[in-house]
Amino acid sequence: MAGEKASVCVTGGGGFVASWLINLHLSKNYFVHATVRRPGDAKYAHLSAFEKASENLRLFKADLLDYDSIRSAVEGCVGVFHVASPVPSSSDTILNPQVEVIEPAVKGTQNVLKASVEAKVQRFVFVSSIAAVIMNPSWPKDQVMDETSWSDTEYCRTTKNWYCLSKTEAECGTLELAKGSKLDVVSICPSLVLGPVLQSTVNTSSLFLMRLLKGLESVENRLLWIVDVRDLAEALILAFEKPEAEGRYICSAHMIKTESLVDMLKSKYPHYNYPKNFTEAQQELRLSSEKLQRLGWSYQPSKDTLFDSVQSYHQAGLLD
C-alpha cells in the first residue's frame, strides 16, 4: 500500500515507538501527519531533526478525546497508525483507572477510528499490546499463545490490571467497529519494547531497563518477552504495506529471564549498579510471532537491542 509521497498519520508522535515509526516513514519517502499535544514543545524537537522532516513532516495539535482535532490530522491520509495510549508506570499510582487509563485508550481509539472512516483512509494500523493477549487464565498451560488468545476483561478488572484492560477493550472494539465499515484494520500486539531512544523524555518500557542499571536491591526473575523498537516500527510498516495483512499479529522477538538479561548487560557494561538478588517467579506462558514472520518480519539479536538501549541512555544523559 506504499505510494510515492503517500500521506500517513501517526498518533502520539512524540513517543518512543511513534518517533521511530515516523523516522522510518520519512526514510521511505512518506508525508507524515503526527499528532502531538503541544507542537512547539521542546520535547518534540527530535522530530524536526529527522532527515526529510522539514519537507515531509507536519505536526498537528491534537487530543485523542477531541474528535475535531483528530479529524483534521487524518484528513488526506491513506493510512493511520494509532500509537498513542496511556501507559502507567505502575498500577499502584492509578487513582481513577476509568479516567486515567481506560477512557483515553478506548474512547480515544474510537475517535481516531471514526475520523479515519470519515476521511476514507485505506488502512488503519492499531498498536495494541500482548497485554490484550496474555491475561487469559483459561488458556491451556502447555499451549503456545497465538493471536486467537484474548485477555479476559473480568480477570483484568479483578486483578487490577488496568493497562491490560484498556488495551483489550480498545483492540477488541477497534476490530469490531471495523467490521461495519470499509476501513481495513490491522492490529499489532508488541511485547516489552526496548531499544535506543530518540525522544528526550523517558518512556515506561525504557524505565524498566534503566531501573535494572540503577541499584534495585532485589527483582523478580520473571520471564520477559522483548522486541526491539526498530523491529516493531518495521512490523507496523509491513502491516500497512502488505495487502495480505489482516487481523491481529503478536510482535515479540525474544524470551529471556530477568537474571539472564542482567548477565548479558554486565558482559558489556560491568560498572552499573545491578540488582543483587533475584526471586523466582512462576511463569509458563510462551508466545508465538509466527504469523508476523510469515508476513515477512524479522528481528535482530537481543544483545543488539540491550546494548544499543544502554548506549542511547548514556548519550542522552539519562543514567547520570
Backbone torsions as a table, in degrees:
resi	resn	phi	psi	omega
1	MET	NA	8.7	178.2
2	ALA	-72.3	150.3	177.1
3	GLY	-147.2	155.3	177.2
4	GLU	-59.0	118.7	178.0
5	LYS	58.6	29.4	174.9
6	ALA	-66.7	147.7	179.8
7	SER	-100.4	135.5	175.6
8	VAL	-129.9	155.5	178.2
9	CYS	-114.1	135.8	176.9
10	VAL	-122.1	119.4	179.0
11	THR	-85.0	154.6	-179.3
12	GLY	65.7	41.5	-167.6
13	GLY	-55.7	-24.8	-177.2
14	GLY	-87.9	-2.8	-174.4
15	GLY	-77.3	174.7	-176.9
16	PHE	-59.0	-57.2	-178.6
17	VAL	-69.9	-45.3	-176.8
18	ALA	-61.8	-36.2	-179.8
19	SER	-61.8	-45.9	177.5
20	TRP	-65.8	-38.2	-179.9
21	LEU	-65.2	-43.5	178.1
22	ILE	-62.4	-44.6	178.9
23	ASN	-58.3	-42.7	179.6
24	LEU	-68.2	-41.4	176.1
25	HIS	-57.8	-47.0	-178.6
26	LEU	-62.5	-37.3	179.1
27	SER	-67.9	-21.2	178.9
28	LYS	-97.7	11.8	172.8
29	ASN	73.7	24.7	173.2
30	TYR	-83.9	150.8	161.4
31	PHE	-81.0	137.7	-178.4
32	VAL	-124.6	127.3	168.7
33	HIS	-99.5	116.4	-179.8
34	ALA	-113.2	129.3	177.8
35	THR	-89.7	134.6	176.4
36	VAL	-139.6	163.4	-178.5
37	ARG	-77.6	-42.2	-177.5
38	ARG	-137.6	95.3	-173.7
39	PRO	-53.0	-30.7	-177.2
40	GLY	-86.4	-1.1	-176.2
41	ASP	-66.3	140.7	-178.6
42	ALA	-62.3	-23.7	-177.7
43	LYS	-70.6	-9.0	176.2
44	TYR	-102.5	7.3	-176.1
45	ALA	-60.6	-31.4	-178.1
46	HIS	-63.1	-27.7	-178.4
47	LEU	-65.7	-40.2	-177.8
48	SER	-73.3	-13.1	178.3
49	ALA	-84.6	-9.9	179.7
50	PHE	-66.0	148.0	176.6
51	GLU	-60.6	135.1	-179.5
52	LYS	73.2	3.2	-178.4
53	ALA	-63.1	-38.3	-175.9
54	SER	-61.6	-33.0	-180.0
55	GLU	-95.1	-33.8	-166.1
56	ASN	-114.6	0.8	-179.6
57	LEU	-117.2	131.9	175.9
58	ARG	-129.4	127.2	178.7
59	LEU	-92.3	135.9	178.9
60	PHE	-117.0	129.4	174.0
61	LYS	-73.2	118.3	-175.5
62	ALA	-151.5	151.2	175.2
63	ASP	-126.6	130.3	-176.8
64	LEU	-57.8	-27.9	-179.0
65	LEU	-89.2	1.7	176.8
66	ASP	-110.4	98.2	-172.9
67	TYR	-56.8	-43.7	-175.5
68	ASP	-61.6	-38.1	179.9
69	SER	-67.6	-36.6	177.3
70	ILE	-69.0	-41.0	-178.0
71	ARG	-58.7	-41.9	-179.5
72	SER	-68.7	-30.6	-179.1
73	ALA	-71.6	-35.4	-176.8
74	VAL	-88.4	-10.4	-179.0
75	GLU	-57.3	129.7	177.3
76	GLY	84.3	3.5	-177.8
77	CYS	-96.7	142.8	175.7
78	VAL	-89.0	-20.8	179.7
79	GLY	-139.6	147.9	175.6
80	VAL	-127.5	131.8	176.5
81	PHE	-112.7	106.7	-177.3
82	HIS	-91.6	98.6	-175.9
83	VAL	-101.6	-33.6	-172.6
84	ALA	-62.2	133.4	174.4
85	SER	-170.9	141.1	178.5
86	PRO	-67.5	131.3	177.9
87	VAL	-122.9	97.5	-179.2
88	PRO	-68.0	143.6	179.6
89	SER	-74.0	-23.2	178.6
90	SER	-159.7	141.1	177.2
91	SER	-63.8	-25.9	-177.6
92	ASP	-66.4	-23.3	-176.5
93	THR	-88.7	-3.8	-176.7
94	ILE	-89.4	117.5	-179.7
95	LEU	-91.3	-37.3	-179.4
96	ASN	-132.4	87.1	-173.7
97	PRO	-58.5	-35.1	-178.1
98	GLN	-62.2	-45.3	-177.3
99	VAL	-80.2	-40.4	-173.1
100	GLU	-80.1	-33.6	-171.9
101	VAL	-123.5	-52.8	-169.1
102	ILE	-71.4	-50.3	-178.3
103	GLU	-62.4	-46.0	177.8
104	PRO	-59.8	-37.0	-179.2
105	ALA	-71.2	-48.4	-173.7
106	VAL	-78.5	-54.5	-178.4
107	LYS	-68.2	-37.4	177.9
108	GLY	-60.9	-43.1	178.4
109	THR	-64.9	-41.3	178.4
110	GLN	-60.7	-39.6	178.5
111	ASN	-64.0	-43.8	-179.7
112	VAL	-66.9	-38.4	179.1
113	LEU	-65.5	-46.9	-180.0
114	LYS	-61.9	-44.0	178.9
115	ALA	-62.1	-37.2	-179.9
116	SER	-67.0	-39.0	177.5
117	VAL	-63.9	-46.8	-177.6
118	GLU	-66.0	-32.6	-179.5
119	ALA	-84.6	1.6	179.3
120	LYS	59.1	41.1	173.7
121	VAL	-64.6	144.3	-177.8
122	GLN	-81.5	-45.8	-178.4
123	ARG	-138.0	137.9	-178.8
124	PHE	-114.5	116.1	179.1
125	VAL	-105.3	117.7	-175.7
126	PHE	-104.0	126.8	175.5
127	VAL	-87.8	103.8	176.9
128	SER	-94.6	-136.7	-178.4
129	SER	-169.1	156.8	172.2
130	ILE	-65.6	-11.1	173.3
131	ALA	-59.5	-24.9	178.2
132	ALA	-88.8	2.6	-175.5
133	VAL	-115.6	-44.0	-162.2
134	ILE	-89.6	-16.3	-178.2
135	MET	-83.8	64.6	-172.6
136	ASN	-131.8	87.5	-174.9
137	PRO	-65.7	-16.3	-179.2
138	SER	-89.1	-3.4	-179.8
139	TRP	-69.4	133.9	-179.6
140	PRO	-56.5	130.8	-173.0
141	LYS	-58.9	-34.6	-174.9
142	ASP	-95.6	9.1	-176.3
143	GLN	-106.1	133.2	178.2
144	VAL	-66.9	133.9	-179.6
145	MET	-76.6	133.9	175.7
146	ASP	-128.0	-165.6	-174.2
147	GLU	-67.9	-11.6	179.4
148	THR	-79.7	-10.5	179.5
149	SER	-87.2	131.3	175.8
150	TRP	-121.4	139.8	174.5
151	SER	-63.0	140.8	-179.6
152	ASP	-81.2	115.1	-174.3
153	THR	-63.7	-36.9	178.7
154	GLU	-67.4	-38.5	177.4
155	TYR	-64.0	-39.8	177.5
156	CYS	-62.0	-42.2	179.1
157	ARG	-64.7	-46.5	-177.7
158	THR	-60.6	-39.8	-177.8
159	THR	-91.1	1.7	179.0
160	LYS	59.4	37.3	174.0
161	ASN	-90.7	78.8	-171.9
162	TRP	-67.7	-36.2	178.4
163	TYR	-65.0	-44.8	178.0
164	CYS	-59.2	-42.9	179.9
165	LEU	-63.3	-45.4	-177.7
166	SER	-63.5	-42.2	-179.0
167	LYS	-69.4	-38.2	179.9
168	THR	-65.3	-48.1	-179.1
169	GLU	-65.6	-38.7	-178.9
170	ALA	-67.7	-44.7	-178.4
171	GLU	-69.7	-44.7	179.9
172	CYS	-60.3	-44.6	179.4
173	GLY	-64.2	-37.4	179.4
174	THR	-63.5	-49.4	-178.6
175	LEU	-66.3	-33.1	179.7
176	GLU	-71.1	-47.5	-179.9
177	LEU	-62.6	-33.9	-177.8
178	ALA	-66.2	-26.9	-177.9
179	LYS	-60.3	-32.2	-177.7
180	GLY	-92.5	8.8	-179.3
181	SER	-125.8	175.7	176.8
182	LYS	-90.5	2.5	-178.6
183	LEU	-76.1	131.2	179.2
184	ASP	-88.3	117.9	-176.0
185	VAL	-115.7	133.2	174.2
186	VAL	-128.8	136.4	177.6
187	SER	-118.6	143.0	178.6
188	ILE	-115.9	130.7	-177.4
189	CYS	-113.8	88.5	-179.5
190	PRO	-78.6	155.7	172.6
191	SER	-88.0	-154.9	-179.3
192	LEU	-62.0	119.6	-174.2
193	VAL	-96.1	116.5	177.6
194	LEU	-121.2	177.3	-179.0
195	GLY	130.9	174.5	-177.5
196	PRO	-64.3	145.2	179.9
197	VAL	-94.1	142.7	173.2
198	LEU	-104.3	-29.9	-175.9
199	GLN	-85.0	161.3	-178.0
200	SER	-85.7	-18.7	-180.0
201	THR	-89.1	157.1	-178.5
202	VAL	-94.6	121.7	178.5
203	ASN	-89.2	163.9	-171.6
204	THR	-61.6	-43.8	-176.7
205	SER	-69.9	-36.0	176.4
206	SER	-67.5	-34.6	178.3
207	LEU	-60.8	-35.6	177.3
208	PHE	-57.2	-46.5	-178.2
209	LEU	-70.4	-39.7	179.6
210	MET	-60.5	-38.0	-179.1
211	ARG	-63.9	-31.6	178.0
212	LEU	-69.4	-18.8	-179.0
213	LEU	-95.4	-9.7	-166.7
214	LYS	-117.1	25.1	168.4
215	GLY	99.6	25.7	171.0
216	LEU	-66.1	132.0	-177.6
217	GLU	-71.1	-45.6	-175.5
218	SER	-141.4	139.5	176.7
219	VAL	-135.7	159.9	177.6
220	GLU	-78.4	130.1	179.6
221	ASN	-85.4	66.6	-176.0
222	ARG	-94.2	163.5	178.3
223	LEU	-77.2	127.6	179.7
224	LEU	-110.8	141.6	171.0
225	TRP	-110.8	120.6	-175.1
226	ILE	-124.4	154.7	174.4
227	VAL	-143.7	143.6	179.5
228	ASP	-76.2	136.6	-178.9
229	VAL	-58.3	-32.2	179.3
230	ARG	-71.0	-36.6	176.7
231	ASP	-70.5	-35.1	176.1
232	LEU	-64.0	-43.4	178.1
233	ALA	-58.7	-41.0	177.4
234	GLU	-63.6	-39.3	179.3
235	ALA	-63.8	-40.4	-179.5
236	LEU	-65.6	-39.4	177.7
237	ILE	-67.7	-39.5	176.3
238	LEU	-58.6	-44.7	-179.2
239	ALA	-61.7	-28.0	178.3
240	PHE	-85.0	-44.3	-171.0
241	GLU	-82.2	-26.7	-177.6
242	LYS	-83.2	115.4	-178.9
243	PRO	-57.7	-31.1	-175.6
244	GLU	-80.9	-6.4	179.0
245	ALA	-62.4	134.6	-179.6
246	GLU	-156.2	152.1	175.0
247	GLY	70.3	-140.0	-176.5
248	ARG	-116.9	155.2	-178.6
249	TYR	-137.5	127.8	170.6
250	ILE	-77.1	134.5	-178.9
251	CYS	-124.2	91.8	180.0
252	SER	-144.5	135.6	-173.5
253	ALA	-103.4	-42.1	-171.1
254	HIS	-134.9	143.7	170.3
255	MET	-108.0	128.7	-178.2
256	ILE	-152.2	139.5	176.1
257	LYS	-75.1	150.0	-177.6
258	THR	-56.4	-42.7	-178.9
259	GLU	-63.9	-39.1	178.2
260	SER	-66.3	-37.5	177.4
261	LEU	-62.8	-44.7	178.7
262	VAL	-62.5	-42.2	178.8
263	ASP	-61.0	-38.5	178.9
264	MET	-64.2	-43.8	178.4
265	LEU	-64.4	-40.7	179.7
266	LYS	-60.0	-34.4	-177.5
267	SER	-64.0	-27.1	-178.4
268	LYS	-104.5	-38.2	-177.1
269	TYR	-126.3	79.0	-172.4
270	PRO	-74.3	-11.4	-167.9
271	HIS	-96.5	2.0	178.5
272	TYR	-80.0	163.7	-175.2
273	ASN	-90.9	79.8	-174.4
274	TYR	-76.9	161.3	177.0
275	PRO	-58.6	144.6	-179.5
276	LYS	-90.0	-32.6	-174.2
277	ASN	-126.6	146.8	177.5
278	PHE	-127.2	126.1	177.0
279	THR	-100.4	135.8	-174.9
280	GLU	-72.0	142.9	178.1
281	ALA	-125.2	141.2	179.6
282	GLN	-89.1	110.6	177.2
283	GLN	-144.1	124.0	-176.7
284	GLU	-114.5	-5.9	-173.6
285	LEU	-64.8	140.2	173.4
286	ARG	-127.4	143.5	-177.5
287	LEU	-116.6	150.3	177.5
288	SER	-122.4	128.6	173.3
289	SER	-105.4	24.1	-176.3
290	GLU	-58.8	-39.3	-179.1
291	LYS	-61.8	-41.6	179.3
292	LEU	-69.2	-36.8	178.0
293	GLN	-66.0	-34.0	176.5
294	ARG	-65.1	-23.4	178.6
295	LEU	-78.9	-11.1	178.7
296	GLY	114.7	8.7	-176.7
297	TRP	-81.4	142.5	173.2
298	SER	-138.5	169.8	-175.8
299	TYR	-144.1	161.9	-176.8
300	GLN	-93.4	166.2	-178.9
301	PRO	-61.2	148.2	-178.0
302	SER	-61.4	-34.1	-178.7
303	LYS	-64.8	-34.1	177.6
304	ASP	-64.6	-42.3	178.5
305	THR	-60.6	-48.9	-176.5
306	LEU	-68.7	-46.4	-177.6
307	PHE	-66.0	-41.9	179.2
308	ASP	-66.6	-33.5	176.9
309	SER	-60.5	-54.0	-176.9
310	VAL	-62.2	-41.3	178.8
311	GLN	-59.5	-41.4	-178.9
312	SER	-70.2	-36.9	177.0
313	TYR	-62.0	-42.0	-179.8
314	HIS	-63.4	-46.7	-178.1
315	GLN	-64.9	-31.6	-179.2
316	ALA	-84.7	-1.8	-179.9
317	GLY	73.7	21.5	-176.0
318	LEU	-84.1	-9.6	-178.5
319	LEU	-108.8	5.9	-178.7
320	ASP	-73.7	NA	NA
